[in-house]
Amino acid sequence: MVSRSSNVRCLFSCRYLVLSAVCAIFAVTGGFAGASENVSDIRQSVFRIYAVSQIADYLVPWDPGRTESSTGTGFLIADGLILTNAHVASNARLITVEKEGDARRFEARVKYIAHDCDLALLELLDSSFLNGLTPLKLGSIPELDSTVSALGYPIGGDRLSITRGVVSRIDYQTYSHSGIDSHLVIQVDAAINPGNSGGPVIQDNRVVGVAFQSYSGIVAQNVGYMIPVPVINRFLHDVRDGHYDSYVDLGIQHFPLINSVQRRALGLAQGDNGVMVTVVNTAGAAAGILETGDVLLSIDGLPVFSDGHVELDGDRVLLHEVVERKFKGDTVSLSIFRRTRKMDVKIPLNSPWPYQIQANRHDVRPRFVLYGGIVFQPLSRAFLAASKTNNVDTLYHYEKFIDNDIFLEKPEVILISKVLPDPITAELHGFVHSIVEQINDIRIKTLEDVAAAFKLPVDYHIIRLMGNHRPIVLEQDAVEFARKRILQRYGIGTEEYLEDSIVPADWLEKRGN
C-alpha cells in the first residue's frame, strides 16, 4: 500500500520526531521469551552483516558518490538464504557475513531486494559457511501484551545480544526506507538502537518479525517496530518466480461513513458498513472503474465496516490489507453502491509508478544530461532533499505530481539542476532549478527528450523554461569548442546517464510519448 502523504516538508528531518530505518535491535534488559526457547540452536543462525555502500550525490550526478561502511544483522531461512532488511544491503558494493564464534568473514550478494517493504535475501558465495546451521522457521503475528525476544548485534559490543520487549500495538505505519509505502507493523515498547536492523524477533522458537525502524527524538521514547510475518511471507512468495514485482495498490482514498445524516444523504441504511471513495488516482488500478462518491460495501466478499476495516483471519484490519496480500496480475472484487444502485466490479491490480517521484530510491544512479555546461535532471525526492530548492514551480510540481495528474503531460519534470561556471554559461545561473518546457521544437516530457533535442543538427539550441519568457540560447559550435574544457575542469567522465527511470517504457509507448 502506498502512503498518501505528499507534503514536501516530509522530505526533511522533523525537529522533534524522526521515523528512521536504523541498523538496530531492542536494547532493554531481559532474558529470552519463555523457558522453552532453545537459545543455542537459534543464535547460531543469526549473523552479523558488514556492508560497504556507495551513496549517490544528486548535486554532482556524474560522480560515483561517497562510500560508507555499516553493520546489520541477518538470519538463516530456508534454501540457504539470509533474510535481512533492504536498508542493510542497499547500494552495497561489498557484503560480508560473520557468524558467532567464527572471526572469518564470508562474502555474500543480494539475491532479491524489496525496497517497498524493507526486506532483502542474501546468498553466500561459499555455502560452507552454512554447514551445520539450522534455518529459522516463521511463526505468526504475536498477541498484544505478549513478550518477544530479539537477537542481533547492537552498538556497544561485538558479541550477539539477546533482549526482550512487549508487543504494544499492531498497526499500519510508513516504512521509512522508501518513505512512501505503508504496511503492517508491530510496535514494541523497547528502544531500538543503531547497529542491528534485520535481526529476528522470536516467540516460541519461531520468527515473528524483523526489527527495522524506530521513533527517535524527545517526543517518543522506547518505540520500536518490527516487520511482521504476513509482510515477510508476501515478500518470499513474490520472489518465487525469480523476480520481485513489488506491492500492488488500488490507488484510492476513502472516507468513513459513520455520520447518520451523511448516510441518509447517500441513500444508505443506518449501520456499520461502507466507506466513501473520495479520490481515485488516475495512475491507480481503480482509475476508470471506481468513481469519486462510490461507497465500498465489501472487498473480496468481506464486509467493509464504516471505519474502513474488514474482518480478516479473525482480526479487524484495514481493508487495504486484503490488497496487501495480492500480487501483480491478481484482481480484487468490490461490491459498491453508486447513485442509489448496488453493483459489483473487478479491478486488475497494478503498482502505480508516479508515486516513485516521492520515494527514497536505492540501488539506482542519478539520471542526468550535461550539455554546454548546463546539467539537466528529473525532479525527485532525492534531488529536492539535496538541492533544498525554494523554487515555487518546482515544489508545486513535486507535491501535486499525482493529485493534479501532472505526470500525464510530464512523466518526468525536467529541471536545470546546475550551471557549471564557464565563459559559455555566463549570466545563466539565475535559471537554476527552473523547469524545462521545450528545447528547439521538442516538448520535454522525459530526460530522453533532452538528450534527443541536443542531438539535432542545428546552429542554435533554444531552451524554453516554465514561467520565463527569456529563452536560453546555446550556439552549437561554441558548445563543442567548450566541451573538452568543461569535462576536464570538472572531472566529468560521462555526459549523460539515462537508465533507472521511474517511468515504465510500456506506459510511454501506450501514450505515444
C-alpha positions as CSV (number, residue, x, y, z in Angstrom):
1,M,0.0,0.0,0.0
2,V,1.3,3.4,-0.9
3,S,1.2,6.2,1.7
4,R,-0.9,9.1,0.5
5,S,1.0,11.9,2.3
6,S,2.9,14.0,-0.2
7,N,3.8,17.1,1.9
8,V,7.1,18.5,0.8
9,R,8.0,19.1,4.4
10,C,8.1,15.4,5.0
11,L,11.4,15.3,3.0
12,F,13.3,16.9,5.7
13,S,14.0,15.9,9.3
14,C,11.4,16.9,11.8
15,R,13.0,18.7,14.7
16,Y,11.5,16.5,17.5
17,L,10.4,13.3,15.9
18,V,12.0,11.3,13.2
19,L,10.9,7.9,11.9
20,S,14.1,6.3,10.8
21,A,15.4,3.0,9.5
22,V,18.4,2.0,11.5
23,C,20.7,-0.9,11.8
24,A,19.2,-1.7,15.2
25,I,17.8,-4.0,17.8
26,F,15.8,-3.9,21.0
27,A,18.0,-2.6,23.8
28,V,16.3,-3.5,27.1
29,T,17.3,-5.7,29.9
30,G,15.7,-9.1,29.9
31,G,16.1,-12.7,29.0
32,F,14.7,-14.9,26.4
33,A,10.9,-15.1,26.0
34,G,10.0,-18.3,27.7
35,A,12.0,-21.1,29.2
36,S,11.3,-23.4,26.2
37,E,13.4,-21.3,23.8
38,N,16.4,-23.2,22.6
39,V,18.9,-20.3,22.5
40,S,21.9,-22.2,21.2
41,D,20.1,-23.5,18.1
42,I,18.7,-20.1,17.2
43,R,21.7,-17.9,17.9
44,Q,24.0,-20.0,15.6
45,S,21.8,-19.0,12.7
46,V,21.9,-15.2,13.4
47,F,24.7,-13.4,11.6
48,R,26.5,-10.0,11.7
49,I,26.4,-8.4,8.2
50,Y,29.1,-5.9,7.1
51,A,28.3,-3.7,4.1
52,V,30.3,-1.2,2.1
53,S,27.9,1.0,0.2
54,Q,28.2,3.8,-2.3
55,I,25.8,6.7,-1.9
56,A,24.9,8.8,-4.9
57,D,25.4,12.5,-4.9
58,Y,22.4,14.2,-6.7
59,L,24.2,17.5,-6.8
60,V,27.1,16.0,-8.7
61,P,25.3,13.3,-10.6
62,W,28.3,12.1,-12.7
63,D,30.2,11.4,-9.5
64,P,30.3,7.8,-8.2
65,G,29.3,9.0,-4.8
66,R,30.8,8.6,-1.3
67,T,31.4,5.2,0.2
68,E,30.4,4.3,3.8
69,S,30.5,1.2,6.0
70,S,27.7,-0.1,8.2
71,T,26.7,-3.3,10.0
72,G,23.4,-5.1,10.4
73,T,22.0,-8.4,11.2
74,G,20.5,-11.3,9.2
75,F,19.4,-14.8,9.9
76,L,19.2,-18.1,8.0
77,I,15.9,-19.2,6.5
78,A,15.1,-22.0,4.0
79,D,17.1,-22.7,0.9
80,G,20.4,-21.4,2.4
81,L,19.3,-17.8,2.1
82,I,19.8,-15.0,4.7
83,L,16.9,-12.7,5.4
84,T,17.7,-9.1,6.4
85,N,16.5,-5.5,5.9
86,A,16.8,-3.9,2.5
87,H,18.4,-0.9,4.1
88,V,21.2,-3.1,5.4
89,A,22.1,-4.2,1.8
90,S,21.0,-1.1,-0.3
91,N,23.6,0.4,-2.6
92,A,26.1,-2.2,-1.3
93,R,29.3,-2.7,-3.2
94,L,30.6,-5.4,-0.9
95,I,28.7,-7.5,1.7
96,T,30.4,-9.9,4.1
97,V,28.8,-12.1,6.8
98,E,30.2,-13.3,10.1
99,K,28.7,-15.9,12.5
100,E,29.1,-16.1,16.2
101,G,32.3,-17.8,17.3
102,D,34.0,-17.5,13.9
103,A,36.1,-14.4,13.1
104,R,36.1,-15.2,9.3
105,R,34.0,-13.1,7.0
106,F,32.3,-14.7,4.1
107,E,31.2,-12.7,1.0
108,A,27.5,-12.6,0.2
109,R,25.5,-10.9,-2.5
110,V,21.9,-9.6,-2.8
111,K,19.7,-12.2,-4.5
112,Y,16.4,-10.3,-4.0
113,I,15.6,-6.9,-2.6
114,A,12.3,-5.2,-1.9
115,H,12.7,-1.5,-1.1
116,D,9.0,-1.0,-0.6
117,C,8.8,-3.4,2.4
118,D,12.5,-3.1,3.5
119,L,13.4,-6.8,3.1
120,A,16.2,-8.5,1.3
121,L,17.5,-12.0,0.7
122,L,21.3,-12.6,0.6
123,E,23.1,-15.7,-0.7
124,L,26.6,-16.8,0.3
125,L,29.3,-17.2,-2.4
126,D,30.7,-20.0,-0.3
127,S,27.9,-22.2,1.0
128,S,30.3,-24.0,3.5
129,F,29.5,-21.0,5.8
130,L,26.2,-22.6,6.5
131,N,27.4,-26.1,7.4
132,G,25.7,-27.4,10.5
133,L,23.3,-24.5,10.8
134,T,19.5,-24.8,11.2
135,P,17.2,-22.4,9.3
136,L,14.8,-20.4,11.5
137,K,11.1,-21.0,10.9
138,L,8.5,-18.3,10.6
139,G,5.7,-18.1,13.2
140,S,2.6,-15.8,13.2
141,I,1.5,-12.4,14.5
142,P,2.1,-12.3,18.2
143,E,-0.6,-11.3,20.6
144,L,-0.8,-7.8,22.2
145,D,1.0,-7.6,25.5
146,S,3.0,-10.8,24.8
147,T,6.7,-11.0,25.2
148,V,9.1,-11.3,22.2
149,S,12.9,-11.6,22.1
150,A,15.3,-10.2,19.6
151,L,18.7,-11.4,18.6
152,G,21.4,-9.3,17.0
153,Y,24.5,-7.1,17.2
154,P,23.6,-3.7,18.5
155,I,26.2,-1.0,19.2
156,G,28.4,-1.2,22.3
157,G,29.8,-4.7,21.8
158,D,31.0,-7.4,19.4
159,R,29.0,-10.4,20.7
160,L,25.5,-11.4,20.0
161,S,22.8,-9.7,22.1
162,I,19.6,-11.3,23.2
163,T,17.0,-8.8,24.5
164,R,13.3,-8.7,25.3
165,G,10.3,-6.4,24.7
166,V,6.5,-6.4,24.8
167,V,4.1,-6.1,21.9
168,S,2.2,-2.9,22.4
169,R,0.5,-2.2,19.0
170,I,-0.3,-3.8,15.7
171,D,-0.9,-1.1,13.1
172,Y,-0.1,0.4,9.7
173,Q,2.9,2.7,9.5
174,T,5.1,4.2,6.8
175,Y,8.2,2.3,6.1
176,S,10.9,4.9,6.3
177,H,13.3,3.1,3.9
178,S,11.1,4.1,0.9
179,G,9.3,6.9,2.7
180,I,6.0,6.3,0.8
181,D,4.9,2.8,1.4
182,S,2.8,1.8,4.4
183,H,2.4,-1.7,5.6
184,L,1.5,-3.7,8.7
185,V,4.0,-3.2,11.5
186,I,4.3,-4.5,15.1
187,Q,5.2,-1.9,17.7
188,V,7.2,-2.9,20.8
189,D,7.8,-0.8,23.9
190,A,11.5,-1.1,23.6
191,A,14.2,1.2,22.4
192,I,15.8,0.4,19.0
193,N,19.5,1.4,18.7
194,P,21.8,1.7,15.8
195,G,23.7,-1.5,14.9
196,N,21.3,-4.3,14.2
197,S,18.5,-3.9,11.7
198,G,17.4,-7.2,10.1
199,G,17.6,-9.2,13.4
200,P,15.0,-11.8,14.1
201,V,12.3,-11.3,16.7
202,I,11.5,-14.6,18.3
203,Q,8.5,-16.1,20.1
204,D,8.0,-19.8,20.9
205,N,11.2,-20.7,18.9
206,R,9.8,-19.1,15.7
207,V,10.5,-15.8,14.0
208,V,7.5,-13.4,14.4
209,G,9.2,-10.3,13.0
210,V,12.3,-8.5,11.7
211,A,13.5,-5.4,13.7
212,F,13.8,-2.5,11.3
213,Q,12.9,1.1,12.5
214,S,12.1,3.3,15.4
215,Y,11.0,6.7,16.5
216,S,13.7,8.9,17.9
217,G,13.6,12.3,19.5
218,I,12.2,13.9,22.6
219,V,8.6,13.1,21.9
220,A,8.6,9.3,21.7
221,Q,10.8,7.0,23.7
222,N,11.1,3.2,23.6
223,V,9.0,2.9,20.5
224,G,10.4,0.4,18.0
225,Y,8.9,-1.6,15.1
226,M,9.3,-4.9,13.5
227,I,8.2,-6.2,10.1
228,P,5.6,-8.9,10.8
229,V,5.3,-12.4,9.3
230,P,2.5,-11.5,6.7
231,V,4.8,-9.0,5.1
232,I,7.7,-11.4,5.2
233,N,5.7,-14.2,3.7
234,R,4.4,-12.0,0.9
235,F,8.0,-11.0,0.0
236,L,9.1,-14.6,0.0
237,H,6.1,-15.6,-2.2
238,D,6.7,-12.8,-4.6
239,V,10.2,-13.8,-5.4
240,R,9.4,-17.5,-6.1
241,D,9.3,-16.8,-9.8
242,G,12.9,-15.4,-9.7
243,H,11.8,-11.7,-9.7
244,Y,10.4,-9.2,-7.2
245,D,7.4,-7.4,-8.6
246,S,6.6,-5.1,-5.7
247,Y,3.3,-4.3,-4.0
248,V,0.1,-3.6,-5.8
249,D,-2.4,-0.9,-4.9
250,L,-5.9,0.2,-5.6
251,G,-4.9,3.9,-5.9
252,I,-7.8,5.3,-4.0
253,Q,-8.6,7.3,-0.8
254,H,-11.7,6.8,1.2
255,F,-13.7,8.5,4.0
256,P,-15.5,6.8,6.9
257,L,-19.3,6.8,6.8
258,I,-20.2,6.9,10.5
259,N,-22.4,10.1,10.4
260,S,-26.1,9.1,10.2
261,V,-27.1,12.3,8.2
262,Q,-24.4,11.6,5.6
263,R,-25.5,8.0,5.2
264,R,-29.1,9.1,4.6
265,A,-28.0,11.7,2.1
266,L,-26.2,8.9,0.1
267,G,-29.3,6.6,0.3
268,L,-27.6,4.2,2.7
269,A,-29.4,2.4,5.5
270,Q,-28.2,3.0,9.0
271,G,-25.5,0.6,10.1
272,D,-21.8,0.0,10.5
273,N,-20.9,-0.7,6.9
274,G,-19.4,1.1,3.9
275,V,-16.8,3.8,3.2
276,M,-17.0,6.5,0.5
277,V,-14.4,6.9,-2.2
278,T,-13.0,10.4,-2.1
279,V,-10.1,10.2,-4.5
280,V,-9.5,7.9,-7.5
281,N,-5.9,8.4,-8.7
282,T,-5.5,8.4,-12.4
283,A,-2.4,6.3,-12.1
284,G,-4.0,3.7,-9.9
285,A,-5.6,0.4,-10.7
286,A,-9.1,1.7,-9.9
287,A,-9.0,4.5,-12.5
288,G,-11.9,4.2,-14.9
289,I,-13.6,1.7,-12.8
290,L,-14.4,3.4,-9.4
291,E,-15.7,6.9,-9.2
292,T,-15.5,9.6,-6.5
293,G,-18.6,9.2,-4.4
294,D,-18.8,5.4,-4.7
295,V,-19.4,3.6,-1.5
296,L,-17.3,0.4,-0.9
297,L,-19.6,-2.2,0.7
298,S,-17.3,-5.3,0.5
299,I,-14.0,-6.4,-0.8
300,D,-13.4,-10.0,-1.9
301,G,-16.6,-10.9,-0.1
302,L,-15.6,-9.3,3.2
303,P,-18.0,-6.6,4.5
304,V,-16.3,-3.2,4.8
305,F,-17.1,-1.5,8.1
306,S,-17.8,2.2,8.2
307,D,-14.3,2.9,9.6
308,G,-12.6,1.3,6.7
309,H,-11.8,-2.0,8.4
310,V,-12.7,-5.6,7.5
311,E,-12.7,-8.9,9.5
312,L,-9.8,-11.0,8.1
313,D,-8.4,-14.2,9.7
314,G,-10.1,-13.3,13.0
315,D,-8.6,-9.8,13.2
316,R,-10.1,-6.4,12.4
317,V,-7.7,-4.8,9.8
318,L,-7.8,-2.0,7.3
319,L,-9.4,-3.0,4.0
320,H,-6.1,-2.3,2.3
321,E,-4.7,-5.4,4.0
322,V,-6.8,-7.5,1.5
323,V,-4.9,-5.8,-1.4
324,E,-1.6,-6.1,0.5
325,R,-1.8,-9.9,0.2
326,K,-2.2,-9.9,-3.5
327,F,0.3,-9.9,-6.3
328,K,0.9,-8.4,-9.7
329,G,-1.7,-9.8,-12.1
330,D,-4.3,-10.5,-9.4
331,T,-7.7,-8.9,-9.3
332,V,-9.8,-7.7,-6.4
333,S,-13.7,-7.9,-6.3
334,L,-15.6,-5.0,-4.9
335,S,-19.3,-4.6,-4.1
336,I,-20.1,-0.9,-4.4
337,F,-23.1,1.5,-4.1
338,R,-23.2,4.1,-6.8
339,R,-26.0,6.7,-7.1
340,T,-28.7,4.5,-5.4
341,R,-27.6,1.4,-7.3
342,K,-25.6,-1.6,-6.0
343,M,-23.1,-3.1,-8.4
344,D,-20.1,-5.5,-8.4
345,V,-16.8,-4.7,-10.1
346,K,-13.5,-6.5,-10.6
347,I,-10.2,-4.5,-10.6
348,P,-6.9,-5.8,-12.0
349,L,-4.2,-4.6,-9.6
350,N,-1.0,-2.8,-10.5
351,S,1.8,-0.8,-9.0
352,P,1.2,2.9,-9.7
353,W,4.6,4.2,-10.9
354,P,4.1,8.0,-10.4
355,Y,4.4,7.6,-6.6
356,Q,8.1,6.9,-7.1
357,I,8.9,10.6,-7.6
358,Q,8.3,11.0,-3.9
359,A,10.1,7.8,-2.8
360,N,13.6,7.3,-1.4
361,R,15.1,5.3,-4.3
362,H,18.0,2.9,-3.8
363,D,20.4,0.9,-6.0
364,V,20.0,3.5,-8.8
365,R,22.2,6.2,-10.1
366,P,21.1,9.8,-10.7
367,R,19.8,10.4,-14.2
368,F,21.2,13.5,-15.9
369,V,22.2,15.1,-19.2
370,L,25.1,17.6,-19.4
371,Y,25.2,20.0,-22.4
372,G,27.0,23.2,-22.7
373,G,27.8,23.4,-19.0
374,I,24.2,23.0,-18.1
375,V,23.0,20.0,-16.1
376,F,19.5,18.7,-16.7
377,Q,17.9,16.3,-14.2
378,P,14.4,14.9,-13.4
379,L,12.7,16.1,-10.3
380,S,12.8,13.5,-7.5
381,R,12.7,13.3,-3.7
382,A,16.5,12.8,-3.6
383,F,17.2,15.8,-5.8
384,L,14.8,18.0,-3.8
385,A,16.4,17.0,-0.5
386,A,19.9,17.6,-1.8
387,S,19.2,20.9,-3.5
388,K,16.9,22.4,-0.9
389,T,15.3,24.5,-3.6
390,N,12.7,27.1,-2.9
391,N,11.6,27.4,-6.5
392,V,7.8,27.6,-6.3
393,D,7.1,25.9,-9.6
394,T,9.4,23.0,-8.7
395,L,7.9,22.5,-5.3
396,Y,4.3,22.6,-6.8
397,H,5.1,20.1,-9.5
398,Y,6.6,17.8,-6.9
399,E,3.7,18.0,-4.4
400,K,0.9,17.9,-7.0
401,F,2.6,15.4,-9.4
402,I,0.0,12.8,-8.7
403,D,-3.0,14.6,-7.3
404,N,-3.2,17.0,-10.3
405,D,-2.2,14.4,-12.9
406,I,0.9,16.3,-13.8
407,F,2.5,13.0,-14.8
408,L,0.2,12.7,-17.8
409,E,1.8,15.6,-19.5
410,K,5.2,15.4,-17.8
411,P,6.1,11.9,-16.9
412,E,9.3,13.4,-15.7
413,V,9.6,17.0,-14.6
414,I,13.0,18.1,-16.1
415,L,14.9,20.8,-14.3
416,I,18.1,22.8,-14.9
417,S,19.8,21.4,-11.8
418,K,23.2,23.1,-12.1
419,V,25.1,25.6,-14.3
420,L,28.8,25.0,-14.3
421,P,30.8,28.2,-14.2
422,D,32.4,28.7,-17.6
423,P,32.6,31.5,-20.2
424,I,29.9,29.8,-22.2
425,T,27.5,29.8,-19.2
426,A,27.9,33.4,-18.2
427,E,24.6,35.0,-17.0
428,L,22.8,31.7,-16.8
429,H,23.0,30.9,-13.1
430,G,19.7,32.6,-12.5
431,F,17.9,29.7,-14.4
432,V,19.0,27.0,-11.9
433,H,16.0,24.9,-10.7
434,S,13.8,26.1,-13.5
435,I,11.5,23.6,-15.2
436,V,12.4,22.9,-18.9
437,E,9.3,23.1,-21.2
438,Q,10.8,22.9,-24.7
439,I,14.2,22.5,-26.5
440,N,14.1,23.5,-30.1
441,D,10.8,22.1,-31.3
442,I,10.7,19.2,-28.9
443,R,8.3,19.3,-25.9
444,I,10.3,18.0,-22.9
445,K,8.4,15.1,-21.2
446,T,11.3,12.9,-20.2
447,L,15.1,13.2,-19.9
448,E,15.4,11.2,-23.1
449,D,13.7,14.1,-24.9
450,V,16.5,16.4,-23.6
451,A,19.2,14.1,-25.0
452,A,17.4,13.8,-28.3
453,A,16.9,17.5,-28.7
454,F,20.6,18.3,-28.3
455,K,21.5,15.7,-31.0
456,L,19.5,17.7,-33.6
457,P,21.8,19.2,-36.3
458,V,21.0,22.9,-35.7
459,D,23.2,26.0,-35.4
460,Y,21.4,27.2,-32.2
461,H,19.6,25.3,-29.4
462,I,16.8,27.2,-27.9
463,I,15.7,26.2,-24.4
464,R,12.4,27.5,-23.1
465,L,11.6,27.4,-19.4
466,M,8.4,27.5,-17.4
467,G,7.4,31.0,-16.3
468,N,10.2,32.7,-18.1
469,H,9.8,34.4,-21.4
470,R,13.5,34.7,-21.9
471,P,14.9,31.6,-23.6
472,I,18.4,30.2,-23.2
473,V,20.2,30.1,-26.5
474,L,23.3,27.9,-27.0
475,E,25.4,28.0,-30.1
476,Q,26.2,24.5,-31.3
477,D,29.8,25.4,-32.4
478,A,30.5,27.2,-29.1
479,V,29.3,24.3,-27.1
480,E,31.5,21.9,-29.0
481,F,34.5,24.2,-28.6
482,A,33.9,24.4,-24.8
483,R,33.1,20.7,-24.3
484,K,36.6,19.3,-23.6
485,R,37.5,22.2,-21.4
486,I,34.4,21.8,-19.2
487,L,34.8,18.0,-18.9
488,Q,38.4,18.3,-17.8
489,R,37.9,21.3,-15.5
490,Y,35.2,19.4,-13.5
491,G,36.5,15.9,-13.8
492,I,33.4,14.6,-15.7
493,G,33.8,11.2,-17.3
494,T,30.3,10.9,-18.9
495,E,27.9,13.5,-20.2
496,E,24.7,11.6,-19.6
497,Y,23.1,8.7,-17.7
498,L,19.6,7.7,-19.0
499,E,19.0,4.5,-17.1
500,D,16.9,3.9,-13.9
501,S,13.9,5.9,-15.0
502,I,10.7,5.7,-12.8
503,V,8.6,5.7,-16.0
504,P,7.8,2.3,-17.4
505,A,8.7,2.0,-21.1
506,D,5.4,0.3,-21.9
507,W,3.4,3.2,-20.3
508,L,5.2,5.7,-22.6
509,E,4.5,3.5,-25.6
510,K,0.8,3.3,-24.9
511,R,0.6,7.1,-24.6
512,G,2.7,7.6,-27.8
513,N,5.4,9.5,-26.0
